[in-house]
């Protein structure tokens, strides 16, 4: 288990990292990646969308643009991160919660999205299963997950901090959650840094 897969340590880390997160994030997560994530959810104006692991609201911004501020419900484990998102989108609903135990009934949302969060979940398959559970029939679940760094030294360090599920592993977890029509794209934030993440989506039958 990576250091930040422990929920208590992750909360402590992001309590302080939240102070610089918005300056660091654009180097790894571009506008194009964010748009691709929400494109794969196939949402439209008026749809009710769940975001799991909203952080400071980078992906929230694009979801809000597509469906409207009042139609976004976001969950995060770290209040310091979430406070920034709340300030930016006061018309959305923000709940402190755990991706692996979502506080919602079955089939509530038209789509569920999580970008840059699964690498900190101790049991990723359970988190995906939860996202599928709370999504309506016919709705899509979308996950953005990091790929392993190519540099061996960087990879060894990074694997001690967080999880790097392969594309094949992500597909398997989605299938086990009962999702169908699974599609994915591997991409990076900029043309010179490709295949940094995999963005994968599946439809709830």
N, C-alpha and C positions, 0 to 999 in steps of 0.2 A: 504493500500500500504506500502511495506517495505521501509526503508530508502533509500536503493540503487536502488529501482525501479524508483526513480526520476533520470532522465538522467543527470542532472547537478550535483547532489550530487555524482552519480556513477563515473562521469568523474573525479571529485575532489579526491574521495577516491582512485581510481586506479592510479592517477598521483603520489601519494606517495607510495601506496602499491606496485607499479611496482618495487620499489627498492629492495623489499625482496620477491617478488612473486615467483621467480624461486627456492628459498630455501624452501618455505612453500608448494608449489603445490605438490611435490612428495609424501607428507604424505597422501594426499587425492586422488590423481589421478595417478595410477600406469601405467607402460608400458603395462600390460595386458589389462587394461581398454581402453587405447588409441588404441591398436590393435583391440579390439572388436568393438570400434566405427567405425573404417575405414573398418573393415571386413563387417559390416552391410550395408555399402554404396555400396558394390560390385563393386568397381572401378578397373580398369586395366590400364596398361601403356598407356599413350596417352589421357586418359579421361580428360576433363576439369572439375575441381572441385571447388566449392565455399565453403569457410569456413566463417561462420558468428560468430563473436566474437573470433578472433584468439588469443587475448591476446599477450603473449610474444612468442608464436609459439610452444607450447608443442605438440598440436595435428597436427599442420602444419608439424612438422617433419615426422610423419608417413604418412601423405597424400603425401608429397613430395617423400618419399621413394617408394610409390606405383605408382604414376602417372608421376613423373618428376617435377622438380622445376618450369619450365616455364608453367606448366599446372595447377597451383594453383592460385586462386584469393581469397584474404582474406579481410574481412571487420572488422573494430573495431571502437568503439566510442572514445577510449582513445589513443591519439598519443604517450604518454609516454610508454604505453604497446606495442603498435605496432612498435615502433622504434627498440625494441630488436628483434622482429621477422623479420623486414626488414634487419637488420644487419646479421642475420643468413641465410636468404634465399633471397639474392638480385635478384635472377632470377625470383622470384614470383611477382605477382602484389598485392599491398596493397592499400586499399582505406579507408579513414575515412568515416564512414557511419553508418546509423541507421538500425538495423535489421528489424524494422517495416516499413521501406520505402527504400527498396534496390534499388540502382541506376543502374538497369540492365533491359534489355528488357525481354520479356517472352521467356521461353524455351531455355536459353543460355547454361546451365550447364548439364553435364552428371550426376552429383550428388551434393547435398548440405548437408553440415555437420555443426553442432554447438554443441560444448562440453563445458559445464560450463558457459553458457551465458544466457540461457532462464530465469534463476531465477532473472535476473535484468531487464527483459523486462516489461514495464507497461502493455502491452497488448499482452500476449504470443500467443494467437490465431492468431493475425494479423501477428506476426513474422513468424509463421509456414506457414500461407497462402502465405506470400511473398516468402518464401523459395520454396514452391511448385510451385509458379508462374514462377520463374526463372529457374526451373529445366525442362529438356527435358522430353517428354513422354517416359515412361519406366524407367526413372531415379529414384533414391531413395533419400529421405530426411531422415537424421539421426539426432537425438537430444539426448544429454546426459543431464539429469536433476537430481538435488539432491533430496533425500528423506528426510522426516522430521526426525530430531534427535529423538531417543527414550527417552532420558532423558528429563523429563518435563521442568526442569529449562533451559536447553540448548535449547530446542525446543522453549520456549517462547521468549528467547533472539533472536534466529535465525529468527523466524517469523517476528520480528520487523525490520529485515534488508533486507530480501529477500523472494522470493516466493518459495514454495515447492509444485509443482503440483503433484498430485497422478498419478499413472500409468493409472488409469481409465480416469482421466482428460486429460492426454496426448493422449490417444487413441481417445477420443472424439474430441479433437482439430485437430488431423490428419484427422479424418474422415470428419470433417467440411471443411477442406482444400481440400477435394476431393481425398485424398490418399487411396490406397487400399493395400492389402497384408501386413497389419500392424503386425509387430513382435517386441518383446521386451525381454530384459534380465535385471534382477535386480542383481547387483553385487557390490562388494567393492574392495578397492585397495589391500587388503591382506586377507589371509585365516581367520584371527582372527577378521576381520572387514567387514562382508559381508552385502550386500544389502544397501550400502551407496547411490547408484545412480540407476536410471533406464535409460537404453539406448534403444531407440525405433526408429524404421524405418518404413517408408511407401513408396510404389511405386506410382508414378504418372501414371495413366492409359492412 
